């Protein structure tokens, strides 16, 4: 799912006026912490899809996703 929006290259994407950062330069802990922040975010539902996508994942699943993203990037 992550790669549908996020780039695996150094290039950032954008959608609906929102910056979608590339994940290639991020480590697993940073990605995990950002997902937790989105999961706990009080942002209105239409601001980003991240808080809606992440609501059902537990801590272990978020860590596994972060590791998988880093492995896709070859780190």
C-alpha positions in Angstrom: 0.0 0.0 0.0 2.8 2.5 0.9 4.3 2.5 -2.5 1.0 3.5 -4.2 1.7 7.0 -3.0 5.2 7.1 -1.6 8.2 6.9 -3.9 11.1 4.6 -3.3 13.4 7.0 -5.1 14.6 10.3 -3.7 11.8 12.2 -5.4 8.8 13.4 -3.4 5.2 13.2 -4.7 2.2 15.3 -4.1 -1.5 14.8 -4.1 -4.4 17.3 -3.5 -1.9 19.9 -2.4 -0.2 17.6 0.2 3.4 16.6 0.0 3.9 12.9 0.0 7.5 12.3 1.1 9.7 9.7 -0.4 10.6 6.9 2.0 14.0 6.1 0.6 16.0 8.3 3.0 14.2 7.2 6.1 15.1 4.5 8.6 12.6 2.0 10.1 12.4 3.8 13.5 11.6 7.2 11.8 8.9 5.6 9.6 7.5 3.8 12.6 7.3 6.9 14.7 5.7 8.9 11.9 3.0 6.1 11.5 2.3 6.2 15.2 2.0 10.0 15.1 -0.5 9.7 12.2 -2.4 7.0 13.9 -2.9 9.2 17.0 -3.5 12.3 15.0 -6.6 14.4 15.6 -6.4 15.7 12.0 -9.8 15.9 10.2 -10.4 12.9 8.0 -10.0 14.7 4.7 -6.5 16.1 5.4 -4.6 12.9 4.9 -5.3 9.3 4.3 -2.6 8.2 6.6 -4.6 8.5 9.9 -7.4 6.4 8.3 -5.1 3.7 6.9 -3.2 3.2 10.1 -6.1 2.9 12.6 -6.3 -0.9 12.6 -2.6 -1.7 12.9 -1.1 -2.6 16.3 2.5 -1.7 17.4 4.0 -5.0 16.1 2.3 -4.6 12.7 3.5 -0.9 12.4 7.1 -2.0 13.2 6.9 -4.8 10.6 5.6 -2.3 7.9 8.4 0.1 8.7 11.0 -2.7 8.4 9.4 -3.9 5.1 9.6 -0.4 3.6 13.2 -0.1 4.6 14.0 -3.5 3.0 12.3 -2.4 -0.2 14.6 0.5 -0.3 17.6 -1.8 0.1 18.8 -0.5 3.4 
